[in-house]
Amino acid sequence: MTLLVTGGTGFVMSVVVRTWLDRNPAARAVILDRSGLDAMAERYFAPVRDRLSVITADICDPSQWSAALDAHDVSVIVHGATITPISRGSAAEAKRQPEAEAPAKIVDVNLMGTVHMLEWARIRPSVKRFIYVSSGSVYRHHGPDWAEPLPEDGYVAPLTLYGISKFASEMVVNRYADLFGMSALSVRLASVYGTMDRATESRNFRHVPNKVAHMALAGEVIRPNSLESVGDYVHSADVGNAVVALLTASRLRYRHYNIGSGRTSTTGDIVDWARERVPSLKVEVSPHETANVIQDSTLKDGMWGEYDLARIERDTDWRPRPAKEAFHDYMDWIVANEGVSGEMK
């Protein structure tokens, strides 16, 4: 079988590609991306490069890629090509509104890019399943008033162009599935960090686990504005396994699936996990103006809280790893793959 992944040279999608190829020595994959493989991606894909094809083209211009894709007998598709205009993490970054810099481009790539890929897929009989990669940004800032994880139904109220374009794409995917009998679904990702997490052309943002891991290994003082801020932080390797599980599931009962860690972790939790590996780690809770890790500690539910995983756990055998185990795995990966010489226990 051949998997097509759009946006596959970037962060999460590159892990999906590698997971697919690692699972089956006979499988092949095709990446369609505006960017080619950077140095890190070349190293990452080296063990499976003979089964991977890369088409460099603009998702919004099918004339650049449609004929090239026809040569690969694509069986399943993961559409992850997107622009992620998020700015958060330090006082200076928090003042920016990246969406204001190119709003039309965000909508064009995130929504019309999805339409173009659906148009290509719907007339290719070889395509058996289409997964659209959405985001927890489609949810509102507050979820259930009682203590339970955020479900897929309800609580959808995107506020940003990113979230709006993601939710609009989900609805388009649903309609194409109804009109053309496609097996199509959307996955809503919680806050992802981990393997291959780096700045790319379409995404330049680091979640708290990424920042804490790198600062700890570099011997920097971590200055969070609060240790009580929370997030559902999921490792990219767990996301890769979840997406592949959905691609290969014999039966899917839903159109939307959350993918998360199965819990919320505070900034303090993550700092404590980092200190287990780097005992000399220094942390100073600091005012917003001087903090180097900024999260709003009042945001604890809705898109910021724990995501309900009942659907994917019902339809597949996938389960996320324990949060601390996943974080320590990421620290190990940084040391092994990013040239960081941090001293760890």
C-alpha positions as CSV (number, residue, x, y, z in Angstrom):
1,M,0.0,0.0,0.0
2,T,1.1,3.6,-0.7
3,L,0.4,6.4,1.7
4,L,0.2,10.0,0.5
5,V,1.0,12.6,3.2
6,T,0.6,16.3,2.3
7,G,2.8,18.6,4.4
8,G,5.0,15.5,5.0
9,T,8.3,17.3,5.3
10,G,7.2,19.2,8.4
11,F,6.9,18.3,12.0
12,V,4.1,15.9,12.8
13,M,3.5,14.7,9.3
14,S,7.0,13.5,8.9
15,V,6.5,11.3,11.9
16,V,3.3,9.9,10.4
17,V,5.3,9.0,7.2
18,R,8.1,7.3,9.1
19,T,5.7,5.4,11.3
20,W,3.8,4.1,8.3
21,L,7.1,2.9,6.6
22,D,8.5,1.4,9.8
23,R,5.3,-0.7,10.3
24,N,5.5,-2.5,7.0
25,P,8.7,-3.2,5.1
26,A,6.7,-3.5,1.9
27,A,4.8,-0.2,2.3
28,R,5.6,2.9,0.3
29,A,4.9,6.6,0.9
30,V,4.7,9.8,-1.1
31,I,5.1,13.3,0.4
32,L,3.6,16.3,-1.3
33,D,4.9,19.5,0.2
34,R,5.9,23.0,-0.8
35,S,9.2,22.4,0.9
36,G,11.7,19.7,0.2
37,L,13.5,17.6,2.9
38,D,15.8,19.7,5.1
39,A,18.9,18.3,6.7
40,M,17.1,16.9,9.7
41,A,14.4,15.3,7.5
42,E,17.1,13.7,5.3
43,R,18.7,12.1,8.3
44,Y,15.3,11.0,9.7
45,F,14.1,9.4,6.5
46,A,17.5,7.8,5.6
47,P,16.7,4.3,6.7
48,V,13.5,4.2,4.6
49,R,14.4,6.6,1.8
50,D,14.3,3.9,-0.9
51,R,10.5,3.6,-0.2
52,L,9.8,7.3,0.0
53,S,9.0,9.7,-2.9
54,V,8.9,13.5,-2.4
55,I,7.0,15.8,-4.7
56,T,7.8,19.5,-4.2
57,A,4.7,21.5,-5.2
58,D,2.1,24.0,-4.0
59,I,-1.0,22.3,-2.6
60,C,-3.1,25.2,-4.0
61,D,-2.0,24.5,-7.6
62,P,-3.0,21.0,-8.6
63,S,-1.4,21.4,-12.0
64,Q,1.9,21.1,-10.3
65,W,1.2,17.8,-8.6
66,S,-1.9,16.0,-9.9
67,A,-0.2,14.1,-12.8
68,A,2.9,13.3,-10.6
69,L,0.7,11.7,-7.9
70,D,-1.1,9.5,-10.5
71,A,2.1,7.5,-11.0
72,H,2.1,6.3,-7.4
73,D,-1.1,4.3,-7.0
74,V,-2.0,6.0,-3.7
75,S,-4.1,3.8,-1.4
76,V,-4.6,6.1,1.6
77,I,-4.2,9.8,2.3
78,V,-3.3,11.9,5.3
79,H,-3.8,15.6,4.5
80,G,-1.7,17.6,6.8
81,A,-0.6,20.5,4.7
82,T,-1.4,23.7,6.6
83,I,-0.2,27.1,7.8
84,T,0.0,27.3,11.6
85,P,0.2,31.0,12.5
86,I,0.7,30.7,16.3
87,S,2.7,33.1,18.4
88,R,3.2,32.3,22.1
89,G,6.0,31.4,24.5
90,S,7.7,34.7,25.5
91,A,6.5,38.2,26.2
92,A,7.7,39.5,22.8
93,E,6.1,36.6,20.9
94,A,2.8,36.9,22.8
95,K,2.4,40.5,21.4
96,R,2.4,39.3,17.8
97,Q,-0.6,38.4,15.8
98,P,0.8,36.3,13.0
99,E,-2.6,35.9,11.4
100,A,-2.7,39.6,10.5
101,E,0.4,39.1,8.3
102,A,-1.2,36.9,5.6
103,P,-4.8,36.2,6.5
104,A,-5.9,35.3,2.9
105,K,-3.0,32.9,2.5
106,I,-4.0,31.0,5.7
107,V,-7.5,30.5,4.5
108,D,-6.4,29.6,1.0
109,V,-3.9,26.9,2.0
110,N,-5.8,25.5,5.0
111,L,-9.3,25.4,3.4
112,M,-8.8,25.4,-0.4
113,G,-5.8,23.2,-0.1
114,T,-8.1,20.6,1.4
115,V,-10.7,21.1,-1.3
116,H,-8.0,20.5,-4.0
117,M,-6.8,17.3,-2.4
118,L,-10.4,16.0,-2.0
119,E,-11.1,16.8,-5.6
120,W,-8.1,14.7,-6.6
121,A,-8.9,11.8,-4.3
122,R,-12.6,11.5,-5.1
123,I,-12.0,10.3,-8.6
124,R,-9.2,7.9,-7.8
125,P,-10.7,4.4,-7.1
126,S,-7.4,3.3,-5.5
127,V,-7.9,5.7,-2.6
128,K,-9.6,3.8,0.3
129,R,-9.3,6.3,3.2
130,F,-8.8,10.0,3.6
131,I,-7.7,11.5,7.0
132,Y,-7.8,15.2,7.5
133,V,-5.5,16.6,10.2
134,S,-7.4,19.1,12.2
135,S,-6.6,20.7,15.5
136,G,-7.9,21.3,19.0
137,S,-8.1,25.0,17.9
138,V,-11.6,24.2,16.6
139,Y,-12.8,24.0,20.2
140,R,-13.8,26.9,22.4
141,H,-11.7,28.0,25.3
142,H,-14.1,26.5,27.9
143,G,-15.5,23.0,27.8
144,P,-17.7,20.9,30.1
145,D,-18.6,22.6,33.4
146,W,-18.1,19.2,35.1
147,A,-14.8,17.4,35.5
148,E,-14.5,15.3,32.4
149,P,-12.3,15.3,29.2
150,L,-13.4,17.3,26.2
151,P,-15.5,15.3,23.8
152,E,-15.6,15.7,20.0
153,D,-19.3,16.6,20.0
154,G,-20.1,20.1,21.1
155,Y,-17.9,22.9,22.4
156,V,-16.8,23.7,18.9
157,A,-16.4,27.5,18.5
158,P,-13.1,28.5,16.8
159,L,-11.9,32.1,17.3
160,T,-8.9,32.3,15.1
161,L,-8.5,32.1,11.3
162,Y,-6.5,28.9,11.9
163,G,-9.2,27.3,13.9
164,I,-12.0,28.6,11.6
165,S,-10.2,27.2,8.5
166,K,-9.6,23.9,10.2
167,F,-13.3,23.5,11.2
168,A,-14.5,24.6,7.8
169,S,-12.2,21.9,6.2
170,E,-13.6,19.3,8.6
171,M,-17.1,20.1,7.3
172,V,-16.0,20.0,3.7
173,V,-14.4,16.6,4.3
174,N,-17.7,15.4,5.8
175,R,-19.7,16.6,2.8
176,Y,-17.3,15.0,0.3
177,A,-17.6,11.7,2.2
178,D,-21.4,11.9,2.0
179,L,-21.5,13.0,-1.7
180,F,-19.0,10.5,-3.1
181,G,-19.0,7.6,-0.6
182,M,-15.5,8.2,0.6
183,S,-14.1,6.8,3.9
184,A,-13.1,10.1,5.3
185,L,-12.5,11.5,8.8
186,S,-10.8,14.2,10.7
187,V,-8.4,14.0,13.7
188,R,-8.2,16.8,16.2
189,L,-4.8,17.0,17.7
190,A,-4.0,18.3,21.2
191,S,-0.7,20.2,21.8
192,V,1.9,18.2,20.0
193,Y,5.7,18.1,20.7
194,G,8.4,15.5,20.2
195,T,10.4,13.9,17.4
196,M,11.1,16.2,14.5
197,D,9.7,19.3,16.4
198,R,11.5,22.2,14.7
199,A,10.8,25.5,13.0
200,T,9.6,25.0,9.4
201,E,8.3,27.4,6.7
202,S,4.7,26.8,7.8
203,R,5.1,26.4,11.5
204,N,7.4,28.1,14.0
205,F,6.1,27.4,17.5
206,R,7.3,25.4,20.5
207,H,4.9,24.0,23.1
208,V,6.0,24.0,26.7
209,P,7.5,20.4,26.7
210,N,9.8,21.4,23.8
211,K,11.0,24.6,25.4
212,V,11.5,23.0,28.8
213,A,13.4,20.0,27.4
214,H,15.7,22.2,25.3
215,M,16.4,24.7,28.1
216,A,17.1,22.0,30.6
217,L,19.5,20.2,28.3
218,A,21.2,23.5,27.4
219,G,21.7,24.4,31.1
220,E,19.5,27.5,30.9
221,V,17.4,28.9,33.7
222,I,13.7,28.2,33.0
223,R,11.6,31.2,33.9
224,P,7.9,30.3,33.6
225,N,5.2,32.9,34.4
226,S,3.4,30.1,36.2
227,L,3.9,26.5,37.2
228,E,0.1,25.9,37.3
229,S,-0.6,26.3,33.6
230,V,-1.9,23.1,31.9
231,G,-2.1,21.5,28.6
232,D,-2.8,18.1,27.0
233,Y,0.6,17.6,25.5
234,V,1.0,14.6,23.2
235,H,4.3,13.2,21.8
236,S,4.5,13.2,18.0
237,A,5.4,9.5,17.9
238,D,2.1,8.8,19.7
239,V,0.3,10.9,17.1
240,G,2.0,9.0,14.3
241,N,0.9,5.6,15.8
242,A,-2.7,6.9,16.3
243,V,-3.0,8.1,12.7
244,V,-1.7,4.9,11.3
245,A,-4.1,3.0,13.6
246,L,-7.0,4.9,12.0
247,L,-5.7,4.4,8.5
248,T,-5.7,0.7,9.0
249,A,-8.8,0.2,11.2
250,S,-11.3,-2.1,9.6
251,R,-14.3,-0.1,10.9
252,L,-14.6,3.5,11.9
253,R,-17.8,4.7,13.5
254,Y,-17.1,8.5,13.7
255,R,-16.1,11.4,11.5
256,H,-14.0,13.2,14.2
257,Y,-11.4,11.7,16.6
258,N,-9.4,13.4,19.3
259,I,-5.8,12.5,19.6
260,G,-4.1,13.5,22.9
261,S,-2.1,12.2,25.9
262,G,-5.1,11.2,28.0
263,R,-4.3,13.7,30.7
264,T,-3.3,17.3,31.4
265,S,0.2,18.2,32.6
266,T,1.1,21.4,34.4
267,T,4.2,23.3,33.5
268,G,5.4,22.3,37.0
269,D,4.9,18.6,36.1
270,I,7.1,19.0,33.0
271,V,9.8,20.9,34.9
272,D,9.9,18.1,37.5
273,W,10.3,15.5,34.8
274,A,13.1,17.5,33.2
275,R,14.8,17.7,36.6
276,E,14.8,14.0,37.0
277,R,17.1,13.9,34.0
278,V,19.0,17.1,34.7
279,P,19.2,17.5,38.5
280,S,21.0,20.8,38.3
281,L,18.0,22.4,36.5
282,K,17.2,25.9,37.8
283,V,13.6,27.3,37.7
284,E,12.5,30.8,38.6
285,V,8.8,31.7,38.4
286,S,9.0,35.2,36.8
287,P,6.7,38.1,35.9
288,H,5.2,38.0,32.4
289,E,7.6,40.6,31.1
290,T,10.7,38.6,31.9
291,A,9.4,35.0,31.6
292,N,10.7,32.8,28.9
293,V,7.9,30.3,29.1
294,I,4.5,31.9,29.1
295,Q,1.1,30.2,29.4
296,D,-2.2,31.6,30.7
297,S,-2.8,29.8,34.0
298,T,-6.5,30.6,33.9
299,L,-7.1,28.4,30.8
300,K,-7.7,24.9,32.2
301,D,-10.6,23.4,30.2
302,G,-12.0,23.4,26.7
303,M,-9.2,23.3,24.1
304,W,-6.7,23.8,26.8
305,G,-7.8,20.8,29.0
306,E,-7.8,17.0,28.7
307,Y,-9.1,15.6,25.4
308,D,-11.6,12.7,25.5
309,L,-10.0,9.7,23.7
310,A,-12.9,7.3,24.0
311,R,-13.6,7.2,20.3
312,I,-10.2,6.3,19.1
313,E,-9.7,3.8,21.9
314,R,-13.0,2.2,21.0
315,D,-12.2,1.9,17.3
316,T,-8.5,1.1,17.4
317,D,-6.0,-0.6,19.8
318,W,-4.0,2.7,20.1
319,R,-3.3,4.1,23.5
320,P,-1.0,7.0,24.4
321,R,2.1,6.4,26.5
322,P,2.4,7.7,30.0
323,A,3.2,11.4,29.8
324,K,6.5,11.3,31.7
325,E,7.7,8.4,29.7
326,A,7.0,10.3,26.5
327,F,8.7,13.4,27.7
328,H,11.8,11.6,28.7
329,D,11.9,9.8,25.3
330,Y,11.9,13.3,23.7
331,M,14.8,14.4,25.8
332,D,16.7,11.3,24.7
333,W,15.8,12.1,21.1
334,I,17.1,15.7,21.3
335,V,20.4,14.5,22.7
336,A,20.8,11.8,20.0
337,N,19.6,13.9,17.0
338,E,20.0,17.6,17.6
339,G,23.6,17.7,18.7
340,V,22.7,18.8,22.2
341,S,25.3,17.8,24.7
342,G,23.3,18.1,27.9
343,E,24.2,16.1,30.9
344,M,21.5,13.7,31.8
345,K,21.1,11.0,34.5
